C-alpha cells in the first residue's frame, strides 16, 4: 500500500516536471472552409506549376490531423454563430444564438477563461469584429444579428487586441430596410475608447500607435470613422486587395507583436472570415485566394512556433463548410488553373459594372462590357463562351440597361446576374461544382502542431476542440 502511494507520488512529480503547457495558443478558424476549399487551393497551386497533384499549404503539413462534425442543436447544418459558440466554448447551441446555451444561459468561452487566468487575448478576423465567429469568443446575445449589442459587449471584454474590418453596425440600427440609425446611442468607437481601446486604421497607423496603446483595435482604414453609421463588412478579399489595404497577415502580425510584447502567455484567434462570404456566392477563385490568405497568416504563427516549439500550440479548423463545393462537375477532368483568369471577385466585378453604368449611362455598350468580361474572367479568350452562353450574357446586359436586371442575392451582397453568370461559366469549365448558396453539413478538417497537438486527431465533434485547447494550457 505504502509502496504504491510512493510510486503514485513519484509519477505525479515526474508528470508535473515533464508536463508541457502551452503558453502561446493560436486558434485559426477558416469560416466555411470545408475540406474541398482547402484541397481546391492545393490542387490549383499544383496545376499552376504545370502538374497534377497538390502543392501543400503550411497548415496541411502539420503533424496531427483530424476531422470534425459541425451540426448544431437545432439543425444538421449549423450557422456560424452556433458553430462559433461550440468552437469557442465546447458547448453546442441552436442556429442564430451566440454565446448562449439553448436555454438562454451564457457559456464561458476559452478566451474569457484565459483572460481571467491572466493571459493576453486577441480576437481577429477578415470580416467585421462583431461578426458571428469573433463574437462567439466574447459576446452572449440571443441572436447574432444584434451587432450593436455584440459591439457593446466587445468594449467590455478587457481583451488586449481586436483586428478586422471594423464594426458592422457602429450604431444601433433601428430600421434595417431604411437604414435608420439611433443617433442617440453612443457609437461603438466611443464606447471602446472609453474602455481604454486605441483604434489604429491600417498597419502603418498601428505601428505608430502601438507603444502608447493599452489595448488595441486594428481596423481597415476608411474615412469618417467616428461619424460613420455604415460599418465595414470585411477587409478586401485577397484577390481585390490594393497595396495600402489591410490584410489578414498584417492583422495577425500586429496581434502577435502586441500580445507578445505585453504578456508571457497569450491566446490568439484568427478567423479567415471571407472564405465563407466567397463560398456563399460560389466564387471559386476568390475562395482559393482567401484560403491562401489565411494560410499566410498561419505561416506567421508557425514561424512563432519554430522559435517557441515547446510552449506553442497551433490549431487550424473551420466552423462548417459553405457552398457544398465539389471538385468535379461532369466528367473525369479537373481544370482549376482556368481560375487564374479571374482577376477580381464577383462582388468587385459587380461594383465595377455599376460604376461603368453610372459613368456611361445609356451609352454603355456591349463591346465595353465584353471587354470587362475578358479582363476580369478571361471569357471569350482563355475561357471559351458557347453561343448559348454568349446569348445569355448579352440578354442580361440588355436587361441591365433597361433597369430590369434580376439581381442575384448572395448572403451578404446583391450582385448583377451578368456578373453571376460570368463567374459560373468559369466555374463550369474549371470543373468546380456547388450545391448551395448556404452552408452544408460536411465534416471539416482539423490540423494541429505543438504542445498537446496529438489530441486533435481522429473523428471529433466541434465541442471537443475548445476543451482540448484548455487541457494544453493547463488552465482550469
Ligand atoms: Zn461560418
Boltz pocket constraint, residues with backbone or C-beta under 6 A from the ligand:
constraints:
  - pocket:
      binder: B
      contacts: [[A, 31], [A, 32], [A, 79], [A, 80], [A, 81], [A, 83], [A, 276], [A, 319], [A, 320]]
      max_distance: 6.0
